[in-house]
Amino acid sequence: MKIKITDITDWEEDTHMMAGDASHEGDRAVQRLLEAERDKKIDEGNWDGLPFVCEAEDIEEAIEKYNDAHCEYDYIKATDCDWEEVAD
């Protein structure tokens, strides 16, 4: 089915990526980047690439595709969203 993600409603921090970056960038650098990402995504609600349309079997797959396309190297990843099915 074709799914359009219109808004991100829940998220999680990618602690594995943060720990990896902290090992060579330092904790302070990671915290600064995380805070900037929180400001943009959570406080301002500004998630890149929305609305996002893709072919997916279910919403979990669509969120995974969104994260791969727009949050691959980010510390905050989408886990839930508002969405709608799009007619072909």
Biopython code that builds the backbone (N, CA, C, O; Angstrom):
import numpy as np
from Bio.PDB.StructureBuilder import StructureBuilder

atoms = [
    (1, "MET", "N", (0.842, -1.179, 0.000)),
    (1, "MET", "CA", (0.000, 0.000, 0.000)),
    (1, "MET", "C", (0.885, 1.239, 0.000)),
    (1, "MET", "O", (2.047, 1.184, 0.403)),
    (2, "LYS", "N", (0.336, 2.335, -0.448)),
    (2, "LYS", "CA", (1.046, 3.600, -0.473)),
    (2, "LYS", "C", (0.638, 4.390, 0.777)),
    (2, "LYS", "O", (-0.545, 4.631, 1.017)),
    (3, "ILE", "N", (1.643, 4.788, 1.567)),
    (3, "ILE", "CA", (1.411, 5.472, 2.838)),
    (3, "ILE", "C", (2.036, 6.857, 2.797)),
    (3, "ILE", "O", (3.153, 7.038, 2.315)),
    (4, "LYS", "N", (1.285, 7.840, 3.318)),
    (4, "LYS", "CA", (1.816, 9.197, 3.454)),
    (4, "LYS", "C", (1.913, 9.528, 4.936)),
    (4, "LYS", "O", (0.900, 9.599, 5.632)),
    (5, "ILE", "N", (3.140, 9.731, 5.413)),
    (5, "ILE", "CA", (3.369, 10.171, 6.793)),
    (5, "ILE", "C", (3.238, 11.683, 6.799)),
    (5, "ILE", "O", (3.944, 12.386, 6.077)),
    (6, "THR", "N", (2.318, 12.174, 7.629)),
    (6, "THR", "CA", (2.057, 13.620, 7.652)),
    (6, "THR", "C", (2.662, 14.328, 8.855)),
    (6, "THR", "O", (2.939, 15.525, 8.792)),
    (7, "ASP", "N", (2.874, 13.596, 9.964)),
    (7, "ASP", "CA", (3.443, 14.201, 11.165)),
    (7, "ASP", "C", (4.061, 13.113, 12.032)),
    (7, "ASP", "O", (3.568, 11.986, 12.063)),
    (8, "ILE", "N", (5.127, 13.443, 12.727)),
    (8, "ILE", "CA", (5.755, 12.513, 13.667)),
    (8, "ILE", "C", (5.163, 12.790, 15.046)),
    (8, "ILE", "O", (5.175, 13.927, 15.517)),
    (9, "THR", "N", (4.646, 11.747, 15.686)),
    (9, "THR", "CA", (3.976, 11.912, 16.983)),
    (9, "THR", "C", (4.741, 11.294, 18.147)),
    (9, "THR", "O", (4.423, 11.570, 19.303)),
    (10, "ASP", "N", (5.743, 10.465, 17.866)),
    (10, "ASP", "CA", (6.563, 9.882, 18.928)),
    (10, "ASP", "C", (7.943, 9.587, 18.360)),
    (10, "ASP", "O", (8.101, 9.423, 17.151)),
    (11, "TRP", "N", (8.926, 9.520, 19.222)),
    (11, "TRP", "CA", (10.317, 9.374, 18.803)),
    (11, "TRP", "C", (11.115, 8.743, 19.928)),
    (11, "TRP", "O", (10.635, 8.589, 21.051)),
    (12, "GLU", "N", (12.365, 8.375, 19.592)),
    (12, "GLU", "CA", (13.290, 7.861, 20.596)),
    (12, "GLU", "C", (14.689, 8.318, 20.231)),
    (12, "GLU", "O", (14.988, 8.606, 19.072)),
    (13, "GLU", "N", (15.541, 8.378, 21.247)),
    (13, "GLU", "CA", (16.933, 8.728, 21.017)),
    (13, "GLU", "C", (17.702, 7.469, 20.645)),
    (13, "GLU", "O", (17.519, 6.417, 21.257)),
    (14, "ASP", "N", (18.557, 7.580, 19.645)),
    (14, "ASP", "CA", (19.397, 6.468, 19.214)),
    (14, "ASP", "C", (20.654, 6.462, 20.076)),
    (14, "ASP", "O", (21.688, 7.007, 19.690)),
    (15, "THR", "N", (20.554, 5.840, 21.244)),
    (15, "THR", "CA", (21.655, 5.856, 22.217)),
    (15, "THR", "C", (22.875, 5.105, 21.697)),
    (15, "THR", "O", (24.003, 5.427, 22.070)),
    (16, "HIS", "N", (22.664, 4.113, 20.847)),
    (16, "HIS", "CA", (23.792, 3.373, 20.276)),
    (16, "HIS", "C", (24.637, 4.301, 19.394)),
    (16, "HIS", "O", (25.865, 4.303, 19.488)),
    (17, "MET", "N", (23.976, 5.086, 18.540)),
    (17, "MET", "CA", (24.702, 6.015, 17.680)),
    (17, "MET", "C", (25.376, 7.107, 18.510)),
    (17, "MET", "O", (26.504, 7.507, 18.223)),
    (18, "MET", "N", (24.678, 7.585, 19.537)),
    (18, "MET", "CA", (25.241, 8.622, 20.391)),
    (18, "MET", "C", (26.503, 8.121, 21.094)),
    (18, "MET", "O", (27.496, 8.846, 21.172)),
    (19, "ALA", "N", (26.474, 6.898, 21.602)),
    (19, "ALA", "CA", (27.636, 6.334, 22.291)),
    (19, "ALA", "C", (28.807, 6.174, 21.324)),
    (19, "ALA", "O", (29.951, 6.459, 21.679)),
    (20, "GLY", "N", (28.525, 5.720, 20.112)),
    (20, "GLY", "CA", (29.582, 5.576, 19.120)),
    (20, "GLY", "C", (30.227, 6.907, 18.774)),
    (20, "GLY", "O", (31.451, 7.005, 18.694)),
    (21, "ASP", "N", (29.412, 7.925, 18.570)),
    (21, "ASP", "CA", (29.945, 9.251, 18.254)),
    (21, "ASP", "C", (30.703, 9.842, 19.439)),
    (21, "ASP", "O", (31.734, 10.489, 19.255)),
    (22, "ALA", "N", (30.204, 9.625, 20.645)),
    (22, "ALA", "CA", (30.860, 10.165, 21.836)),
    (22, "ALA", "C", (32.247, 9.570, 22.022)),
    (22, "ALA", "O", (33.135, 10.225, 22.567)),
    (23, "SER", "N", (32.442, 8.337, 21.575)),
    (23, "SER", "CA", (33.743, 7.692, 21.757)),
    (23, "SER", "C", (34.853, 8.389, 20.971)),
    (23, "SER", "O", (36.020, 8.306, 21.353)),
    (24, "HIS", "N", (34.506, 9.080, 19.871)),
    (24, "HIS", "CA", (35.554, 9.804, 19.145)),
    (24, "HIS", "C", (35.281, 11.291, 18.987)),
    (24, "HIS", "O", (36.192, 12.035, 18.622)),
    (25, "GLU", "N", (34.077, 11.748, 19.244)),
    (25, "GLU", "CA", (33.762, 13.177, 19.159)),
    (25, "GLU", "C", (33.728, 13.835, 20.535)),
    (25, "GLU", "O", (33.938, 15.042, 20.657)),
    (26, "GLY", "N", (33.465, 13.042, 21.562)),
    (26, "GLY", "CA", (33.353, 13.571, 22.917)),
    (26, "GLY", "C", (31.905, 13.761, 23.324)),
    (26, "GLY", "O", (31.041, 14.038, 22.491)),
    (27, "ASP", "N", (31.651, 13.610, 24.616)),
    (27, "ASP", "CA", (30.293, 13.730, 25.156)),
    (27, "ASP", "C", (29.692, 15.112, 24.936)),
    (27, "ASP", "O", (28.511, 15.230, 24.610)),
    (28, "ARG", "N", (30.496, 16.158, 25.113)),
    (28, "ARG", "CA", (29.972, 17.523, 24.981)),
    (28, "ARG", "C", (29.494, 17.795, 23.552)),
    (28, "ARG", "O", (28.451, 18.417, 23.353)),
    (29, "ALA", "N", (30.244, 17.336, 22.578)),
    (29, "ALA", "CA", (29.862, 17.545, 21.174)),
    (29, "ALA", "C", (28.551, 16.822, 20.878)),
    (29, "ALA", "O", (27.670, 17.376, 20.219)),
    (30, "VAL", "N", (28.419, 15.590, 21.362)),
    (30, "VAL", "CA", (27.199, 14.827, 21.142)),
    (30, "VAL", "C", (26.015, 15.507, 21.827)),
    (30, "VAL", "O", (24.935, 15.585, 21.243)),
    (31, "GLN", "N", (26.196, 15.992, 23.038)),
    (31, "GLN", "CA", (25.113, 16.659, 23.753)),
    (31, "GLN", "C", (24.672, 17.935, 23.040)),
    (31, "GLN", "O", (23.478, 18.230, 22.987)),
    (32, "ARG", "N", (25.624, 18.694, 22.489)),
    (32, "ARG", "CA", (25.265, 19.905, 21.724)),
    (32, "ARG", "C", (24.435, 19.544, 20.491)),
    (32, "ARG", "O", (23.428, 20.190, 20.201)),
    (33, "LEU", "N", (24.864, 18.506, 19.769)),
    (33, "LEU", "CA", (24.123, 18.087, 18.580)),
    (33, "LEU", "C", (22.740, 17.552, 18.948)),
    (33, "LEU", "O", (21.759, 17.835, 18.261)),
    (34, "LEU", "N", (22.663, 16.781, 20.031)),
    (34, "LEU", "CA", (21.371, 16.252, 20.480)),
    (34, "LEU", "C", (20.432, 17.391, 20.871)),
    (34, "LEU", "O", (19.247, 17.359, 20.536)),
    (35, "GLU", "N", (20.940, 18.379, 21.562)),
    (35, "GLU", "CA", (20.101, 19.512, 21.978)),
    (35, "GLU", "C", (19.584, 20.279, 20.756)),
    (35, "GLU", "O", (18.423, 20.688, 20.728)),
    (36, "ALA", "N", (20.431, 20.474, 19.757)),
    (36, "ALA", "CA", (19.994, 21.162, 18.534)),
    (36, "ALA", "C", (18.909, 20.351, 17.820)),
    (36, "ALA", "O", (17.939, 20.909, 17.306)),
    (37, "GLU", "N", (19.086, 19.034, 17.797)),
    (37, "GLU", "CA", (18.080, 18.171, 17.171)),
    (37, "GLU", "C", (16.765, 18.201, 17.950)),
    (37, "GLU", "O", (15.693, 18.233, 17.346)),
    (38, "ARG", "N", (16.834, 18.190, 19.282)),
    (38, "ARG", "CA", (15.619, 18.294, 20.108)),
    (38, "ARG", "C", (14.881, 19.588, 19.818)),
    (38, "ARG", "O", (13.661, 19.594, 19.651)),
    (39, "ASP", "N", (15.632, 20.695, 19.759)),
    (39, "ASP", "CA", (15.014, 21.993, 19.462)),
    (39, "ASP", "C", (14.262, 21.941, 18.140)),
    (39, "ASP", "O", (13.106, 22.355, 18.057)),
    (40, "LYS", "N", (14.921, 21.432, 17.113)),
    (40, "LYS", "CA", (14.329, 21.412, 15.773)),
    (40, "LYS", "C", (13.137, 20.465, 15.688)),
    (40, "LYS", "O", (12.050, 20.863, 15.270)),
    (41, "LYS", "N", (13.344, 19.216, 16.084)),
    (41, "LYS", "CA", (12.335, 18.186, 15.871)),
    (41, "LYS", "C", (11.225, 18.197, 16.911)),
    (41, "LYS", "O", (10.049, 18.104, 16.559)),
    (42, "ILE", "N", (11.579, 18.306, 18.171)),
    (42, "ILE", "CA", (10.584, 18.171, 19.234)),
    (42, "ILE", "C", (9.954, 19.519, 19.582)),
    (42, "ILE", "O", (8.730, 19.649, 19.596)),
    (43, "ASP", "N", (10.780, 20.509, 19.859)),
    (43, "ASP", "CA", (10.232, 21.811, 20.259)),
    (43, "ASP", "C", (9.546, 22.528, 19.097)),
    (43, "ASP", "O", (8.467, 23.096, 19.266)),
    (44, "GLU", "N", (10.176, 22.503, 17.911)),
    (44, "GLU", "CA", (9.628, 23.206, 16.755)),
    (44, "GLU", "C", (8.756, 22.308, 15.875)),
    (44, "GLU", "O", (8.017, 22.812, 15.028)),
    (45, "GLY", "N", (8.829, 20.997, 16.060)),
    (45, "GLY", "CA", (8.054, 20.063, 15.234)),
    (45, "GLY", "C", (8.477, 20.049, 13.786)),
    (45, "GLY", "O", (7.666, 19.772, 12.901)),
    (46, "ASN", "N", (9.743, 20.346, 13.532)),
    (46, "ASN", "CA", (10.257, 20.455, 12.170)),
    (46, "ASN", "C", (11.064, 19.204, 11.809)),
    (46, "ASN", "O", (12.280, 19.164, 11.995)),
    (47, "TRP", "N", (10.381, 18.199, 11.297)),
    (47, "TRP", "CA", (11.010, 16.955, 10.850)),
    (47, "TRP", "C", (11.225, 17.051, 9.343)),
    (47, "TRP", "O", (10.299, 17.380, 8.602)),
    (48, "ASP", "N", (12.438, 16.767, 8.891)),
    (48, "ASP", "CA", (12.749, 16.834, 7.458)),
    (48, "ASP", "C", (11.906, 15.839, 6.667)),
    (48, "ASP", "O", (11.556, 14.766, 7.161)),
    (49, "GLY", "N", (11.590, 16.213, 5.443)),
    (49, "GLY", "CA", (10.982, 15.295, 4.492)),
    (49, "GLY", "C", (9.505, 15.014, 4.644)),
    (49, "GLY", "O", (9.003, 14.057, 4.053)),
    (50, "LEU", "N", (8.784, 15.823, 5.424)),
    (50, "LEU", "CA", (7.345, 15.603, 5.579)),
    (50, "LEU", "C", (6.577, 16.528, 4.648)),
    (50, "LEU", "O", (6.972, 17.682, 4.479)),
    (51, "PRO", "N", (5.529, 16.075, 4.058)),
    (51, "PRO", "CA", (5.003, 14.710, 4.131)),
    (51, "PRO", "C", (5.911, 13.744, 3.369)),
    (51, "PRO", "O", (6.564, 14.117, 2.395)),
    (52, "PHE", "N", (5.936, 12.497, 3.836)),
    (52, "PHE", "CA", (6.769, 11.448, 3.259)),
    (52, "PHE", "C", (5.862, 10.360, 2.723)),
    (52, "PHE", "O", (5.035, 9.818, 3.457)),
    (53, "VAL", "N", (6.012, 10.037, 1.439)),
    (53, "VAL", "CA", (5.169, 9.024, 0.795)),
    (53, "VAL", "C", (6.048, 7.853, 0.365)),
    (53, "VAL", "O", (7.116, 8.041, -0.217)),
    (54, "CYS", "N", (5.575, 6.632, 0.664)),
    (54, "CYS", "CA", (6.325, 5.442, 0.259)),
    (54, "CYS", "C", (5.387, 4.251, 0.114)),
    (54, "CYS", "O", (4.250, 4.275, 0.585)),
    (55, "GLU", "N", (5.883, 3.219, -0.541)),
    (55, "GLU", "CA", (5.200, 1.936, -0.602)),
    (55, "GLU", "C", (5.669, 1.122, 0.597)),
    (55, "GLU", "O", (6.871, 0.976, 0.818)),
    (56, "ALA", "N", (4.721, 0.587, 1.376)),
    (56, "ALA", "CA", (5.080, -0.210, 2.551)),
    (56, "ALA", "C", (3.956, -1.184, 2.858)),
    (56, "ALA", "O", (2.797, -0.934, 2.530)),
    (57, "GLU", "N", (4.305, -2.290, 3.485)),
    (57, "GLU", "CA", (3.325, -3.289, 3.903)),
    (57, "GLU", "C", (2.482, -2.793, 5.080)),
    (57, "GLU", "O", (1.304, -3.131, 5.196)),
    (58, "ASP", "N", (3.104, -1.981, 5.957)),
    (58, "ASP", "CA", (2.414, -1.477, 7.143)),
    (58, "ASP", "C", (3.104, -0.196, 7.612)),
    (58, "ASP", "O", (4.115, 0.219, 7.045)),
    (59, "ILE", "N", (2.553, 0.414, 8.639)),
    (59, "ILE", "CA", (3.086, 1.696, 9.101)),
    (59, "ILE", "C", (4.475, 1.551, 9.710)),
    (59, "ILE", "O", (5.287, 2.471, 9.615)),
    (60, "GLU", "N", (4.761, 0.410, 10.335)),
    (60, "GLU", "CA", (6.095, 0.206, 10.900)),
    (60, "GLU", "C", (7.163, 0.242, 9.805)),
    (60, "GLU", "O", (8.227, 0.836, 9.978)),
    (61, "GLU", "N", (6.859, -0.404, 8.679)),
    (61, "GLU", "CA", (7.798, -0.381, 7.558)),
    (61, "GLU", "C", (7.931, 1.034, 6.993)),
    (61, "GLU", "O", (9.026, 1.449, 6.613)),
    (62, "ALA", "N", (6.834, 1.769, 6.937)),
    (62, "ALA", "CA", (6.875, 3.147, 6.435)),
    (62, "ALA", "C", (7.735, 4.031, 7.340)),
    (62, "ALA", "O", (8.505, 4.856, 6.847)),
    (63, "ILE", "N", (7.611, 3.864, 8.657)),
    (63, "ILE", "CA", (8.430, 4.643, 9.593)),
    (63, "ILE", "C", (9.900, 4.277, 9.418)),
    (63, "ILE", "O", (10.765, 5.151, 9.450)),
    (64, "GLU", "N", (10.183, 3.002, 9.235)),
    (64, "GLU", "CA", (11.562, 2.563, 9.011)),
    (64, "GLU", "C", (12.121, 3.208, 7.738)),
    (64, "GLU", "O", (13.265, 3.662, 7.722)),
    (65, "LYS", "N", (11.323, 3.246, 6.686)),
    (65, "LYS", "CA", (11.765, 3.873, 5.443)),
    (65, "LYS", "C", (11.975, 5.375, 5.630)),
    (65, "LYS", "O", (12.918, 5.949, 5.087)),
    (66, "TYR", "N", (11.088, 6.007, 6.403)),
    (66, "TYR", "CA", (11.258, 7.436, 6.688)),
    (66, "TYR", "C", (12.572, 7.670, 7.435)),
    (66, "TYR", "O", (13.354, 8.546, 7.066)),
    (67, "ASN", "N", (12.808, 6.884, 8.485)),
    (67, "ASN", "CA", (14.048, 7.035, 9.257)),
    (67, "ASN", "C", (15.280, 6.806, 8.388)),
    (67, "ASN", "O", (16.264, 7.537, 8.500)),
    (68, "ASP", "N", (15.233, 5.794, 7.522)),
    (68, "ASP", "CA", (16.364, 5.520, 6.634)),
    (68, "ASP", "C", (16.618, 6.692, 5.684)),
    (68, "ASP", "O", (17.767, 7.034, 5.404)),
    (69, "ALA", "N", (15.556, 7.296, 5.197)),
    (69, "ALA", "CA", (15.680, 8.378, 4.222)),
    (69, "ALA", "C", (16.035, 9.722, 4.849)),
    (69, "ALA", "O", (16.765, 10.509, 4.246)),
    (70, "HIS", "N", (15.524, 9.999, 6.063)),
    (70, "HIS", "CA", (15.657, 11.352, 6.608)),
    (70, "HIS", "C", (16.309, 11.442, 7.987)),
    (70, "HIS", "O", (16.603, 12.545, 8.449)),
    (71, "CYS", "N", (16.541, 10.318, 8.651)),
    (71, "CYS", "CA", (17.096, 10.362, 10.012)),
    (71, "CYS", "C", (18.272, 9.401, 10.197)),
    (71, "CYS", "O", (18.632, 9.076, 11.328)),
    (72, "GLU", "N", (18.864, 8.950, 9.106)),
    (72, "GLU", "CA", (19.876, 7.898, 9.184)),
    (72, "GLU", "C", (20.998, 8.226, 10.166)),
    (72, "GLU", "O", (21.400, 7.358, 10.942)),
    (73, "TYR", "N", (21.511, 9.449, 10.154)),
    (73, "TYR", "CA", (22.624, 9.815, 11.032)),
    (73, "TYR", "C", (22.178, 10.709, 12.186)),
    (73, "TYR", "O", (23.015, 11.306, 12.864)),
    (74, "ASP", "N", (20.890, 10.806, 12.412)),
    (74, "ASP", "CA", (20.355, 11.631, 13.500)),
    (74, "ASP", "C", (20.332, 10.859, 14.808)),
    (74, "ASP", "O", (20.372, 9.629, 14.821)),
    (75, "TYR", "N", (20.266, 11.593, 15.895)),
    (75, "TYR", "CA", (20.180, 10.982, 17.228)),
    (75, "TYR", "C", (18.732, 10.724, 17.632)),
    (75, "TYR", "O", (18.476, 9.909, 18.519)),
    (76, "ILE", "N", (17.798, 11.396, 17.003)),
    (76, "ILE", "CA", (16.378, 11.227, 17.317)),
    (76, "ILE", "C", (15.685, 10.627, 16.101)),
    (76, "ILE", "O", (15.728, 11.180, 15.002)),
    (77, "LYS", "N", (15.048, 9.486, 16.326)),
    (77, "LYS", "CA", (14.381, 8.749, 15.253)),
    (77, "LYS", "C", (12.877, 8.684, 15.526)),
    (77, "LYS", "O", (12.451, 8.632, 16.680)),
    (78, "ALA", "N", (12.092, 8.686, 14.474)),
    (78, "ALA", "CA", (10.637, 8.568, 14.585)),
    (78, "ALA", "C", (10.258, 7.148, 15.004)),
    (78, "ALA", "O", (10.866, 6.179, 14.551)),
    (79, "THR", "N", (9.246, 7.031, 15.873)),
    (79, "THR", "CA", (8.711, 5.720, 16.258)),
    (79, "THR", "C", (7.206, 5.617, 16.035)),
    (79, "THR", "O", (6.665, 4.511, 16.009)),
    (80, "ASP", "N", (6.520, 6.750, 15.874)),
    (80, "ASP", "CA", (5.086, 6.745, 15.587)),
    (80, "ASP", "C", (4.744, 8.012, 14.832)),
    (80, "ASP", "O", (5.492, 8.989, 14.862)),
    (81, "CYS", "N", (3.591, 7.986, 14.144)),
    (81, "CYS", "CA", (3.270, 9.115, 13.279)),
    (81, "CYS", "C", (1.777, 9.174, 12.988)),
    (81, "CYS", "O", (1.032, 8.223, 13.223)),
    (82, "ASP", "N", (1.370, 10.326, 12.467)),
    (82, "ASP", "CA", (0.071, 10.452, 11.829)),
    (82, "ASP", "C", (0.281, 10.109, 10.370)),
    (82, "ASP", "O", (1.276, 10.516, 9.770)),
    (83, "TRP", "N", (-0.651, 9.361, 9.792)),
    (83, "TRP", "CA", (-0.479, 8.920, 8.417)),
    (83, "TRP", "C", (-1.819, 8.677, 7.767)),
    (83, "TRP", "O", (-2.857, 8.634, 8.426)),
    (84, "GLU", "N", (-1.773, 8.519, 6.466)),
    (84, "GLU", "CA", (-2.970, 8.186, 5.716)),
    (84, "GLU", "C", (-2.568, 7.307, 4.529)),
    (84, "GLU", "O", (-1.447, 7.383, 4.027)),
    (85, "GLU", "N", (-3.493, 6.493, 4.107)),
    (85, "GLU", "CA", (-3.258, 5.672, 2.926)),
    (85, "GLU", "C", (-3.567, 6.522, 1.708)),
    (85, "GLU", "O", (-4.557, 7.253, 1.674)),
    (86, "VAL", "N", (-2.706, 6.413, 0.711)),
    (86, "VAL", "CA", (-2.829, 7.216, -0.507)),
    (86, "VAL", "C", (-3.281, 6.298, -1.646)),
    (86, "VAL", "O", (-2.747, 5.204, -1.828)),
    (87, "ALA", "N", (-4.255, 6.757, -2.393)),
    (87, "ALA", "CA", (-4.722, 5.997, -3.560)),
    (87, "ALA", "C", (-3.674, 6.075, -4.659)),
    (87, "ALA", "O", (-3.002, 7.094, -4.819)),
    (88, "ASP", "N", (-3.543, 5.000, -5.406)),
    (88, "ASP", "CA", (-2.580, 4.972, -6.516)),
    (88, "ASP", "C", (-3.062, 5.786, -7.693)),
    (88, "ASP", "O", (-2.373, 5.869, -8.710)),
]
sb = StructureBuilder()
sb.init_structure("model")
sb.init_model(0)
sb.init_chain("A")
sb.init_seg("    ")
for serial, (resi, resn, name, xyz) in enumerate(atoms, 1):
    if name == "N":
        sb.init_residue(resn, " ", resi, " ")
    sb.init_atom(name, np.array(xyz, "f"), 0.0, 1.0, " ", f" {name:<3s}", serial, name[0])
structure = sb.get_structure()
